[in-house]
Amino acid sequence: MPGDVVKFRTVGIDVGGTNIKIAALWNGGGVISAESIPTRAERGPVDAAERILVTIRALLQREGIDPGGMHAVGMDCAGIVDPERNVVIDSPNLRSWENDPLAQRLADRLGVPVYLENDVNAMAYGEWRCGAGRGADHIVCLTLGTGVGGGLILDGRLYRGAHGAAGELGHTTLDLRGASCTCPNIGCLERHVGAAYIVERTLRHLQESAAPSRLRDLEPQDMAPRDLTLAADAGDPVAAAVLRETGELLGKGLVSFVNIFNPERIVVGGGITKAGDRLLEPARQIVRRHAMSLPASMVEIVPAELGDDAAVVGATLLALEQHPTRG
Ligand SMILES: [Zn+2]
């Protein structure tokens, strides 16, 4: 955002399957404060809209923000978003919200435009403008969680594809004989580095290895990727081996992205990136070894910087960009 633009405040809405985060932000992307309310997806978007409005109004009052000065509000959610109609059209976690004019309903009540964006696109945009992607024009953004999502900034623009469905990087094939994925494919990257599959591989390592490990004290159903980071930091050899292997599997996915997009930077987000170089250095080594030599030698592979704020920051900046400041 150019420095001569007047600073003003607005709000952003990040709709997740479990919680909705509502943040007050500066137009440059800085989060002032945020509130979280349960999504209660099963009650539908009309119920959610009322609760979002109550929370926004309380936030505006608390922060002393004039609703008329917000210019635009950004909102993001999981699923394919139709930017023309400003609605989500395919969202497994929010089925009853599909084709619902939630953004328009909020806009009518708030008196400012509300723009909807896919959550990982918003995250990529946030990291590009305010986080680990700053200053680059070609970025691949990947987020590792329950699923593995992707977002693309190509030639200095968010790339959505012909129908808003681009960037499903987690569903790149790694193994032609691999297990079924949640998508119609088999052996996807997500099937290897999604949280449940990291835990699955950890349990296999524990079974096959006689090495002592504090991970053996955990019940399998309670195990999460963050336990690997904590254990590895405490010198646990099994945790370190699983993280190294996860980094290598991630790297095998990144090889394709480096060859296809020739990005300046790959930004990797999600809880497991707290493992830092234990995860990313093996990925870098695989990329250097297996991707085309020129793009492989130039690409930077870095952790995301904005954490859970990336999507709400990106959605807000996208909204303000689509609706330029008046005057
Ligand atoms: Zn898949």
Residues whose N, C-alpha, C, O or C-beta is under 5 A from the ligand:
A	BS01	ZN	G170 H171 C181 T182 C183 N185 C188
